Amino acid sequence: MAANHDAGLVPFGVGADPQDAVPEQEKDHIRYTSDPNGGSDMSIEEKEGVAVTIADAQEGEEDEAETDPFVPFPIDPGIPHEEHILRVRSIVLGLICGALVNASNIYLGLKTGWTFSANLFGAILGFAVIKFFSRTFAENFPILGGKFGPKENNIIQTTATAAGGLSNIFVGAIPAMYQLKLLNEDPIKDFWRIVSFTAVCAYFGFFFATPLRKFFIIYLSRELRLVFPTGTATAMTIRSMHAAVGGADAAKAKTRALSWAFAASLTLRVASQYALGILWDWHIFTWFYIWGHYQNMAIHIENWGWFIEFTPAFIGSGMLVGLNPAYSFFGGSVLAWGIIGPLLVHYGVAHGVPALGPDGDPKWQDYMTFASFKLADPKNAPSPRYWLLWPGVLLMLVVSFTELFCQYKVLYYAGVAVIKGSSMGINSVLNRFGKNSTYLEKKAHIEQKNLVEDSATDDEQVKWYMWAPGLVLVIVLTCVVLGLQYHMPVGMSLLAILLGFIFSFLAIQCTGVTDITPLTTASKATQLVLGGATKGSGWAVPEAQLLNLVGGAIASGAANQSTDLTVDFRVGFLLRTPPKLQWIAQGIGSIVAIFLAPGMFVLFAKAYPCINDLNAETCAFAAPSVAAWRAVAIAVTDPVFPVPNSSGIFSIAISILGALMVVFKNYYLVGSRARFREWVPNMMSVGLAFVLPQTQYGTAMIIGATVTHVWRKRSPANFEKYCYAVAAGLIAGEGIGGVINAVFQVAGIAGEKYGSHVGCPGDQC
């Protein structure tokens, strides 16, 4: 799952409450404790922090039988032995699943900044397809035939996760570079330039994550209580689908639900472009305005973006994240675009412009847009969107760092992990030359009681000579690529790489404990450090902004990729999959991601040029993550502070409030009061709503979250079986539908040209 993800579906690069990070249907299988060392007086209902015991998900076993989360799942005698798991069919299917998720994430990330992982999607869809092949074709049938078990399913999921990665770069830093005119106007001309950048990000994370399997999954997992909830949930799902008793029926139900949801979502997304005002968007206040012969006040509500959109992806995301993040996101939209924005315009602090331009139809003269970035004097005469951008970005940044600092034990243990890992590595090199350091040996020591037994044999491990030369080569190539393609000095490149190492350790540690990958912290901290490094060094503003965004992307991309692959190793550990085969699958999947993610971005940029055009008055892609990256880059490099004074003051005030709420939640709402945490707004979601001027996504999310809440209460067994599959199908279906629409747009056969505009404001959809 995510991320940022950080959650099943989270704001890209944004933190969330740890319980929001676990699929709703998996929460009952995971018990949490607030202490990284395992001590707590919390009940199951008061779960928060680190998973310490997992109920066995396999049907037919003892009800809620608790097992040690640091021991691989027991071998099921009913499952045939798997001799060959790294097969053409599993790799190809994993690549296809990852490609679907990658394409979906580019679409969804540019829309709203939210992305999701390929873990469970690849596991469920992979099971459905290969199980069909194994039953349909003979045992010796080339490529498609043969037995199918959980380890091969894990290979599919691992390949899918790698192939579905790296989209985070293209919904944040890269578009920000184009909006600031730091690259060529046409992304097609930059294709190989951004492919090379993607490649070094991918394989920096890939080679760096390889030795961390032994470190975080075997050596320190028990001591630091690193359970990786999403990885554990994925392993449990794979295991349950392959269970000898009831597994096939459960898996068939899940895949049927996923398939129908995917098909319906894709069909709706593609067909609706030809009748947007009827099938996709319901502009209810526009209807009232038209029915009132263009004379009433309803258009003033429409101007602030209040309408209903039947977006399956965000109904599905609401199903995954639950009530608190969904209602927090919606509440943030109400606060920003229903209260603060109108007040800013009423008192003349901010202003809008006619949506149809000065020469538009007179009957639509009251139809305005308040989301323009095309401003002559943004500091003194901002649009509401520009004014609200800064409180949203600062709120997300402050809350992200506050959440991290509240997890001070995580920071401490991350430091312990770095020291132990460095000591192990250096002493291992000394041992190979016949030397030994007593001091390093002591620092690297792990108590016997904390050791985790690795089921993988020595032949199944990834040898040091397979990853170490690659890591060194990638570091050199990173310096070369950044120097030649982006004119980044070697010293700055090495600084970005060092920050990537540090934040990768931190991200893996945080993900293992809370299931939250702090990409916002990693990227924005790197931007701040690089901003300080370029200040007073004589860099021109455009050059400083380019270095800032490139360096932040390197650190964020490495942290994201290494965390995803370490989570994959956790899944393989529980299912007893040989890590060497997982490693090969990860490497193959990364190759596809290197070309697919840039390709999808170029496709969307070609179909919708407004993505990279900061002066576009309207755009179907609000790209809030891009706005956040761009805002930080401007703030730390521009000699003239570009924030309106009133916006800056409000930014500080709401950020202090957000930080206090995080502290209140983490230090006061504990023990018997922890049950009230669900009533504390998720301030990261509130901040994202400030940056995103489209309110319809919050509306869609509360629909999904509310329906799912009622569903879970009334039919928990049915919910457990179908919820994630339906949500994943809805999300992926719309994402792929969006890709098809982009192709239609480039081909000149999209709804923009041939569709109906009935029901849309300004007679334009």
C-alpha positions in Angstrom: 0.0 0.0 0.0 1.5 3.2 0.5 3.3 5.7 1.4 3.2 7.9 1.6 2.1 6.7 1.3 2.4 7.3 2.7 -1.9 3.8 4.1 -3.7 1.8 1.6 -4.3 5.0 -0.1 -2.8 8.1 1.4 -1.9 11.6 0.3 1.3 11.2 -1.7 4.3 11.6 0.5 2.0 12.4 3.5 1.8 10.9 6.9 -1.3 9.6 8.5 -2.5 7.9 11.6 -0.9 4.4 11.8 -4.3 2.8 11.9 -5.2 4.6 8.7 -2.2 2.8 7.1 -3.7 -0.7 7.5 -6.5 -1.9 5.2 -9.8 -1.9 7.1 -10.3 -5.6 6.5 -6.9 -6.4 8.0 -7.1 -4.4 11.2 -8.8 -7.2 13.1 -5.9 -9.4 12.3 -3.3 -7.1 13.8 -2.8 -6.1 17.5 -0.9 -3.0 18.3 1.1 -1.6 21.1 2.4 1.9 21.6 5.9 0.9 22.8 8.5 0.0 20.2 9.8 -2.5 22.8 6.4 -4.1 23.1 5.2 -2.9 26.4 1.7 -1.5 26.6 -1.6 -1.7 28.5 -3.6 -1.0 25.4 -6.5 -3.2 24.4 -7.1 -4.3 20.8 -9.6 -1.5 20.4 -6.9 1.0 21.4 -4.4 -0.1 18.9 -1.7 2.3 17.8 2.0 1.9 16.8 3.6 -1.5 16.3 2.0 -4.7 15.3 3.2 -7.4 17.8 0.9 -10.4 17.3 -1.0 -11.5 14.2 -4.0 -13.7 14.2 -3.7 -16.6 11.7 -5.7 -15.6 8.6 -5.9 -19.2 7.3 -9.5 -20.6 7.4 -9.8 -23.9 9.2 -7.2 -23.1 11.9 -8.0 -22.1 15.4 -10.0 -18.9 15.8 -7.7 -15.9 16.0 -4.8 -18.1 16.8 -1.9 -15.8 17.6 1.5 -16.5 16.1 5.0 -15.0 16.4 5.2 -12.3 13.7 9.0 -12.8 13.5 8.7 -16.4 12.4 7.8 -17.5 8.9 4.3 -18.9 8.4 4.2 -22.7 9.0 4.3 -24.9 6.0 0.8 -26.0 4.9 0.9 -29.7 4.1 -2.1 -29.2 1.8 -0.1 -27.0 -0.6 2.1 -28.8 -3.1 5.8 -28.2 -3.0 6.9 -25.5 -5.4 10.1 -26.3 -7.3 10.1 -23.5 -9.8 8.7 -20.1 -8.8 10.7 -17.6 -10.9 8.9 -18.3 -14.1 8.1 -16.4 -17.3 4.4 -16.4 -16.5 4.9 -15.0 -13.0 7.3 -12.3 -14.1 5.2 -11.2 -17.1 2.0 -11.1 -15.1 3.7 -9.2 -12.3 5.0 -6.6 -14.9 1.4 -6.2 -16.2 0.0 -5.7 -12.8 2.7 -3.2 -11.9 2.2 -1.4 -15.2 -1.5 -1.0 -14.4 -0.8 0.4 -11.0 2.0 2.7 -12.3 -0.2 4.1 -15.0 -3.1 4.6 -12.5 -0.8 6.3 -10.0 0.4 8.8 -12.5 -3.2 9.7 -13.3 -4.4 9.7 -9.6 -1.2 11.5 -8.4 -1.6 14.3 -10.9 -5.3 14.6 -10.1 -5.0 14.8 -6.3 -1.6 13.7 -5.0 -2.9 10.3 -3.8 -1.3 7.0 -4.9 -1.5 3.4 -3.9 0.8 0.4 -3.8 0.7 -2.7 -6.1 1.1 -5.1 -3.2 -2.4 -6.5 -2.7 -3.6 -5.7 -6.2 -0.8 -7.7 -7.7 -1.3 -10.5 -5.2 -5.0 -10.9 -5.9 -5.0 -10.4 -9.6 -1.9 -12.5 -10.0 -3.6 -15.4 -8.1 -6.7 -15.2 -10.3 -4.8 -15.4 -13.6 -2.1 -17.9 -12.8 -4.6 -20.2 -10.9 -6.7 -20.2 -14.1 -3.6 -21.1 -16.1 -2.6 -23.9 -13.8 -6.0 -25.5 -13.9 -6.6 -25.0 -17.6 -3.3 -26.1 -19.0 -1.5 -29.4 -18.5 1.4 -29.7 -16.0 4.0 -29.8 -18.7 2.4 -27.1 -21.0 5.1 -24.6 -21.9 5.2 -21.4 -19.9 1.6 -21.3 -18.8 1.2 -24.8 -17.3 2.3 -26.2 -13.9 1.5 -26.0 -10.2 0.9 -22.6 -8.6 1.6 -21.8 -4.9 2.1 -18.9 -2.5 5.8 -18.4 -3.3 5.2 -17.9 -7.0 2.3 -15.6 -6.0 4.8 -13.7 -4.0 7.1 -13.4 -7.0 4.2 -11.9 -9.0 3.5 -9.4 -6.2 7.2 -8.5 -5.8 7.5 -7.8 -9.6 4.3 -5.8 -9.5 5.5 -3.6 -6.7 8.8 -2.9 -8.4 7.1 -2.2 -11.8 4.5 -0.1 -10.1 7.0 2.2 -8.4 8.7 5.5 -9.2 5.5 7.2 -10.0 6.1 9.5 -7.0 8.7 11.4 -9.0 6.3 12.3 -11.7 3.5 13.6 -9.6 5.8 16.0 -7.6 9.3 17.1 -8.5 9.4 16.6 -12.3 6.2 18.5 -13.1 7.4 21.3 -10.7 10.5 21.7 -12.8 8.4 22.2 -15.9 6.0 24.6 -14.2 9.0 26.7 -13.2 10.4 26.5 -16.8 13.6 24.8 -15.7 13.4 22.1 -18.4 12.4 22.1 -22.1 8.8 23.1 -22.8 8.1 19.8 -24.5 8.7 16.8 -22.2 9.1 14.5 -25.2 12.4 16.3 -25.9 13.4 15.5 -22.3 12.3 11.8 -22.4 15.8 10.2 -22.2 16.9 12.9 -19.8 14.2 12.0 -17.3 14.6 8.2 -18.0 18.2 8.4 -16.9 17.2 10.3 -13.8 14.5 7.7 -13.1 17.0 4.9 -13.6 19.5 6.2 -11.0 16.6 6.7 -8.5 15.4 3.2 -9.1 18.6 1.3 -8.8 20.0 3.5 -6.0 17.0 2.3 -4.0 17.2 -1.2 -5.4 20.9 -1.9 -4.5 20.7 0.0 -1.2 17.6 -2.1 -0.1 19.3 -5.4 -0.8 21.5 -5.7 2.3 18.7 -4.2 4.4 16.7 -7.4 4.2 19.2 -9.2 6.4 19.4 -6.1 8.6 15.8 -5.0 9.1 14.0 -8.4 8.6 16.4 -10.7 10.3 18.8 -8.9 12.7 16.7 -6.1 14.1 13.1 -6.9 13.4 12.4 -8.5 16.8 14.4 -6.0 18.8 12.8 -3.0 17.1 9.4 -4.6 16.6 9.4 -4.1 12.9 6.3 -5.8 11.6 5.6 -3.9 8.4 1.8 -4.1 8.7 1.1 -3.8 4.9 3.7 -6.5 4.1 2.3 -8.7 6.8 -1.3 -8.1 5.5 -0.2 -9.0 1.9 1.5 -12.2 3.1 -1.6 -13.2 5.0 -3.8 -12.5 2.0 -1.6 -14.7 -0.3 -1.5 -17.4 2.3 -5.2 -17.4 2.8 -5.9 -17.6 -0.9 -3.7 -20.7 -1.2 -5.0 -22.3 2.0 -5.9 -26.0 1.5 -9.3 -25.4 3.3 -11.5 -22.7 1.9 -8.7 -20.7 0.2 -9.8 -21.3 -3.4 -13.4 -20.2 -2.8 -12.3 -17.0 -0.9 -9.8 -16.2 -3.6 -12.4 -16.7 -6.3 -14.8 -14.3 -4.6 -12.1 -11.7 -4.2 -11.0 -11.8 -7.8 -14.5 -11.8 -9.1 -15.3 -8.6 -7.1 -12.0 -7.0 -8.2 -12.7 -7.8 -11.8 -16.2 -6.4 -11.9 -15.2 -3.3 -10.0 -12.3 -2.7 -12.4 -14.4 -3.2 -15.5 -17.2 -1.0 -14.3 -14.8 1.8 -13.2 -12.8 1.7 -16.4 -16.0 1.7 -18.6 -17.5 4.7 -16.7 -14.3 6.7 -16.9 -14.0 6.2 -20.6 -17.7 6.6 -21.6 -18.3 9.5 -19.3 -15.9 11.8 -21.2 -18.6 12.1 -23.9 -21.3 13.3 -21.4 -19.3 14.7 -18.5 -22.2 16.8 -17.1 -24.5 13.7 -17.0 -22.4 10.6 -16.3 -19.5 12.0 -14.3 -20.1 15.4 -12.8 -23.4 16.7 -11.3 -23.2 20.5 -11.2 -26.3 20.8 -9.1 -25.8 24.6 -8.5 -25.3 25.2 -12.2 -28.6 23.5 -12.8 -30.3 25.8 -10.3 -28.7 28.8 -12.0 -29.9 27.7 -15.4 -33.4 26.9 -14.1 -33.4 30.4 -12.6 -32.8 31.9 -16.0 -29.2 32.9 -15.0 -30.5 35.4 -12.4 -30.0 33.7 -9.0 -27.1 33.3 -6.6 -26.5 29.5 -7.2 -23.6 30.2 -9.5 -21.6 31.7 -6.6 -21.5 28.3 -5.0 -20.6 26.6 -8.2 -17.7 29.1 -8.5 -16.0 27.5 -5.5 -16.1 24.0 -7.0 -19.0 22.5 -5.0 -20.4 19.7 -7.1 -20.7 15.9 -7.0 -18.3 13.8 -9.0 -18.9 10.0 -9.4 -15.2 9.2 -9.3 -14.7 5.5 -8.5 -11.1 6.0 -7.5 -11.9 8.3 -4.7 -15.0 6.4 -3.6 -12.6 3.5 -3.4 -10.0 5.5 -1.5 -12.6 6.4 1.0 -13.4 2.7 1.4 -9.7 2.1 2.3 -8.7 5.0 4.5 -11.8 5.0 6.8 -13.9 7.8 8.3 -11.3 9.9 10.0 -9.0 10.8 7.0 -12.0 11.0 4.6 -14.0 13.4 6.8 -10.8 15.4 7.7 -10.1 15.9 4.0 -13.7 16.9 3.3 -13.7 19.2 6.4 -10.5 20.8 5.1 -12.2 21.5 1.8 -15.2 23.1 3.6 -12.8 25.3 5.7 -10.7 26.3 2.8 -13.1 26.6 -0.1 -16.4 27.1 1.7 -15.3 29.6 4.5 -11.8 31.1 4.2 -11.8 31.5 0.4 -15.1 33.3 0.2 -14.1 35.6 3.1 -10.9 36.5 1.4 -12.8 37.6 -1.7 -15.5 39.4 0.3 -12.9 41.5 2.1 -10.8 42.1 -1.0 -7.8 40.2 0.2 -7.9 37.9 -2.8 -9.7 38.0 -6.2 -11.0 35.8 -9.0 -11.2 36.2 -12.7 -14.0 35.5 -15.2 -13.9 31.8 -16.0 -14.8 32.4 -19.7 -12.5 35.4 -20.1 -13.5 39.0 -20.6 -15.3 38.2 -23.9 -17.4 35.3 -22.5 -21.1 34.8 -22.9 -22.9 37.7 -20.9 -25.3 35.2 -19.2 -22.3 33.6 -17.6 -20.7 36.9 -16.5 -20.9 35.8 -12.8 -19.1 32.5 -13.5 -15.7 33.0 -11.9 -12.5 31.0 -11.2 -10.6 31.4 -8.0 -7.8 28.9 -8.8 -5.6 30.9 -11.1 -1.8 31.0 -10.7 -1.6 33.6 -13.6 -1.1 36.6 -11.4 0.6 40.0 -12.1 1.3 40.6 -8.4 0.8 37.4 -6.4 2.2 38.8 -3.2 -0.2 41.8 -3.0 -3.1 40.7 -5.3 -3.3 36.9 -5.0 -6.0 34.5 -6.1 -7.6 32.4 -3.3 -5.7 29.4 -4.5 -2.4 31.1 -4.3 -3.2 32.5 -0.8 -4.4 29.1 0.5 -1.4 27.2 -1.0 1.0 28.5 1.6 -1.0 27.5 4.7 -1.6 24.1 3.2 2.1 23.4 2.4 3.4 24.7 5.8 0.7 22.8 7.7 1.6 19.5 5.9 5.3 20.1 6.5 5.0 21.0 10.2 2.6 18.2 11.0 4.8 15.7 9.2 7.9 16.7 11.2 5.9 16.9 14.4 4.5 13.4 13.9 8.1 12.2 13.3 9.4 13.9 16.4 6.6 12.5 18.5 7.9 9.1 17.5 11.2 10.0 19.1 11.8 6.3 20.0 11.6 5.5 16.3 14.3 8.1 15.6 16.4 6.7 18.4 16.1 3.2 17.1 16.7 4.4 13.5 20.0 5.8 14.9 20.7 2.5 16.6 20.0 0.8 13.3 22.4 3.0 11.4 25.2 2.4 13.9 24.7 -1.4 14.0 24.4 -1.6 10.2 27.6 0.5 9.7 29.5 -1.5 12.3 28.4 -4.8 10.7 29.4 -3.7 7.2 32.8 -2.3 8.1 33.7 -5.2 10.3 32.5 -7.6 7.7 34.9 -6.0 5.2 37.8 -6.2 7.8 37.0 -9.9 8.4 37.4 -10.6 4.7 41.0 -9.3 4.9 41.7 -11.3 8.0 41.3 -8.5 10.5 38.7 -7.7 13.2 37.7 -4.7 15.3 36.5 -5.5 18.9 34.9 -2.1 19.1 32.9 -2.6 15.9 32.0 -6.1 16.9 30.6 -4.8 20.1 28.6 -2.1 18.4 27.2 -4.6 15.9 26.3 -7.2 18.6 22.7 -8.4 18.7 21.4 -10.3 21.6 20.6 -14.0 20.9 17.0 -13.6 22.1 16.4 -10.9 19.5 17.8 -12.9 16.6 15.2 -14.1 14.0 15.8 -17.4 12.3 16.1 -17.0 8.5 14.4 -19.8 6.6 16.4 -19.0 3.5 19.5 -21.2 3.0 22.9 -19.7 2.1 22.4 -20.5 -1.5 19.1 -18.6 -1.5 20.6 -15.4 -0.2 21.7 -12.4 -2.3 25.5 -12.4 -2.1 27.4 -9.2 -1.3 29.1 -9.3 -4.7 25.7 -9.1 -6.4 24.7 -5.8 -4.9 27.8 -4.0 -3.5 29.5 -3.2 -6.9 26.1 -2.2 -8.3 25.6 0.3 -5.4 29.0 1.8 -6.0 28.4 2.0 -9.8 24.9 3.6 -9.3 26.4 6.3 -6.9 29.0 7.2 -9.6 26.4 7.2 -12.3 24.1 9.4 -10.2 26.8 12.0 -10.0 27.4 11.7 -13.7 23.7 12.0 -14.7 23.0 14.8 -12.3 26.2 16.7 -13.5 25.7 16.2 -17.2 21.9 16.5 -17.4 21.1 18.9 -14.6 24.5 20.7 -14.1 24.6 19.6 -10.4 28.1 19.8 -8.8 29.5 16.5 -7.5 29.4 17.9 -3.9 25.7 18.7 -4.1 25.1 15.3 -5.7 26.9 13.5 -3.0 24.9 15.5 -0.4 21.6 14.5 -2.0 22.8 10.8 -2.1 23.9 11.0 1.6 20.5 12.4 2.5 18.9 9.6 0.5 20.8 7.0 2.6 19.8 8.6 5.8 16.1 9.0 4.9 16.0 5.5 3.5 17.0 4.1 6.9 14.5 6.4 8.6 11.7 5.6 6.1 12.2 1.8 6.4 12.2 2.1 10.2 9.1 4.2 10.3 7.3 1.9 7.8 8.2 -1.1 9.8 6.8 0.4 13.0 3.8 2.5 11.8 3.3 1.6 8.2 3.8 5.2 7.3 6.6 6.1 4.8 7.6 9.7 5.7 8.3 10.9 2.1 7.1 14.4 2.9 9.7 14.7 5.6 12.4 13.2 3.4 11.7 15.4 0.4 11.0 18.6 2.1 13.9 18.2 4.6 16.3 17.6 1.6 14.9 20.7 -0.1 15.5 22.8 3.0 19.1 21.5 3.3 19.9 22.0 -0.3 18.2 25.5 -0.1 20.6 26.4 2.7 23.5 25.0 0.7 22.8 27.2 -2.3 22.0 30.4 -0.3 24.9 32.8 -0.6 26.8 30.6 -3.0 26.1 32.8 -6.1 23.6 30.5 -7.7 21.1 32.1 -10.0 17.5 31.5 -8.8 16.5 29.1 -11.7 19.7 27.0 -11.2 19.1 26.9 -7.4 15.5 25.8 -7.9 16.6 23.0 -10.3 19.2 21.7 -7.9 16.7 21.9 -5.1 14.0 19.9 -6.9 16.5 17.3 -8.3 18.1 16.7 -5.0 14.8 16.4 -3.2 13.6 13.9 -5.8 16.8 11.8 -5.5 16.3 11.5 -1.7 12.6 10.9 -1.8 12.8 8.5 -4.7 15.5 6.4 -3.0 13.6 6.3 0.3 10.4 5.3 -1.5 12.0 2.6 -3.6 14.1 1.1 -0.9 11.1 1.0 1.5 8.9 -0.7 -1.1 11.5 -3.4 -1.8 12.2 -4.0 1.9 8.4 -4.5 2.5 8.6 -7.1 -0.4 11.3 -8.9 1.5 9.1 -9.0 4.6 6.4 -10.7 2.5 8.9 -13.2 1.2 10.3 -13.9 4.6 6.8 -14.8 6.0 6.0 -17.0 2.9 9.6 -18.6 2.8 10.3 -17.3 -0.6 14.1 -17.4 -1.5 15.3 -13.7 -1.3 17.6 -14.2 -4.3 14.6 -14.9 -6.6 12.7 -11.9 -5.1 15.8 -9.8 -5.8 15.8 -10.8 -9.4 12.1 -10.1 -9.8 12.6 -6.7 -8.2 15.4 -5.9 -10.6 13.3 -6.9 -13.6 10.3 -4.9 -12.4 12.4 -1.8 -11.9 13.6 -1.9 -15.5 9.9 -1.7 -16.6 9.2 1.2 -14.2 12.2 3.2 -15.5 10.6 3.5 -18.9 6.9 3.2 -18.0 6.7 6.0 -15.4 8.3 8.6 -17.7 6.3 7.3 -20.6 3.0 7.8 -18.7 4.0 11.2 -17.6 4.9 12.3 -21.1 1.6 10.9 -22.4 -0.4 12.9 -19.8 1.7 16.0 -20.4 1.0 15.7 -24.2 -2.7 15.1 -23.7 -3.1 17.8 -21.1 -0.4 20.5 -21.5 -1.9 22.5 -18.6 -0.2 20.0 -16.2 3.1 21.7 -16.9 1.7 25.2 -17.5 1.5 27.3 -14.4 -0.4 30.0 -16.3 -3.3 27.7 -17.4 -6.5 29.1 -16.0 -8.2 25.7 -15.8 -6.9 22.1 -15.8 -8.3 18.7 -15.1 -5.2 17.9 -13.1 -4.8 20.1 -10.0 -1.5 18.4 -9.1 -1.3 19.4 -5.4 1.9 17.5 -4.7 3.5 19.5 -7.6 2.3 22.7 -6.0 3.9 21.7 -2.7 7.3 20.9 -4.2 7.2 24.1 -6.3 6.3 26.2 -3.2 9.1 24.9 -1.1 11.6 25.3 -3.9 10.5 28.9 -4.4 10.4 29.8 -0.7 14.0 28.6 -0.1 15.6 30.1 -3.3 13.7 33.2 -4.2 15.4 36.3 -2.8 11.9 38.0 -2.5 9.7 36.1 -0.1 6.7 35.5 -2.4 4.0 34.9 0.3 1.2 37.4 1.0 1.6 38.8 4.5 -1.8 37.7 5.7 -1.3 34.3 4.2 2.1 33.9 6.0 0.6 34.9 9.3 -2.3 32.5 8.9 0.1 29.8 7.8 2.1 30.0 11.0 -1.1 30.1 13.1 -2.7 27.0 11.6 0.6 25.1 11.5 1.0 25.7 15.3 -2.6 24.5 15.8 -1.8 21.4 13.7 1.4 20.6 15.7 -0.5 21.0 19.0 -3.2 18.6 17.8 -0.5 16.0 16.9 1.1 16.4 20.3 -2.3 16.2 22.0 -3.1 13.0 20.1 0.2 11.3 20.8 0.7 12.3 24.5 -2.7 12.9 25.9 -5.0 10.5 24.0 -3.3 7.4 25.3 -4.3 4.5 27.4 -8.1 4.6 28.2 -8.4 7.9 26.3 -7.0 6.5 23.0 -10.5 5.7 21.8 -11.0 9.4 21.3 -8.2 9.6 18.7 -10.6 8.9 15.9 -12.3 12.2 16.6 -9.1 14.2 16.2 -8.9 15.6 12.6 -6.1 14.3 10.4 -4.3 17.6 9.9 -2.3 16.2 6.9 -5.5 15.6 5.1 -6.7 19.1 6.1 -3.5 20.6 4.7 -3.9 18.7 1.4 -7.4 20.1 1.0 -6.0 23.6 1.2 -3.7 22.9 -1.7 -6.3 21.1 -3.8 -9.0 23.4 -5.2 -11.3 20.6 -6.3 -13.8 19.8 -3.5 -15.4 16.9 -5.3 -12.8 14.4 -4.2 -13.5 15.0 -0.5 -17.2 14.4 -1.2 -16.5 11.2 -3.1 -14.2 10.0 -0.3 -16.8 10.5 2.5 -19.3 8.6 0.3 -16.9 5.6 0.1 -15.9 5.8 3.8 -19.5 6.1 5.0 -20.8 3.2 2.9 -17.9 1.1 4.0 -18.4 1.9 7.7 -22.1 0.8 7.5 -21.1 -2.2 5.5 -18.5 -3.3 8.0 -21.0 -2.9 10.9 -23.8 -4.8 9.3 -22.0 -7.5 7.5 -18.4 -7.9 8.8 -17.8 -11.3 7.1 -19.0 -10.0 3.7 -16.9 -6.9 4.3 -13.8 -8.9 5.0 -14.2 -10.9 1.8 -14.9 -8.1 -0.7 -13.9 -4.7 0.6 -10.3 -4.4 -0.5 -10.9 -6.2 -3.8 -13.8 -3.8 -4.7 -11.8 -0.7 -3.7 -8.7 -1.8 -5.5 -10.7 -2.5 -8.7 -12.4 0.9 -8.5 -9.1 2.7 -8.1 -7.2 0.8 -10.8 -10.1 0.9 -13.2 -10.4 4.7 -13.2 -6.6 5.0 -13.4 -6.4 2.9 -16.6 -9.5 4.6 -17.9 -7.7 7.9 -17.4 -4.8 6.6 -19.5 -7.2 5.5 -22.3 -8.7 9.0 -22.2 -5.3 10.6 -22.5 -4.6 8.4 -25.6 -8.0 9.5 -27.0 -7.1 13.1 -26.3 -3.8 12.8 -28.2 -5.6 11.0 -31.1 -8.2 13.8 -31.3 -11.2 11.6 -30.5 -11.8 12.6 -26.9 -14.9 13.9 -25.3 -13.5 17.4 -25.4 -14.1 17.4 -29.2 -17.0 15.0 -29.6 -18.7 15.0 -26.2 -21.8 16.8 -24.9 -21.5 19.9 -22.7 -25.0 19.6 -21.3 -25.2 20.3 -17.5 -21.8 22.0 -17.3 -21.1 25.6 -16.2 -20.3 28.0 -19.0 -21.5 25.3 -21.4 -18.1 23.8 -21.1 -17.0 20.5 -19.6 
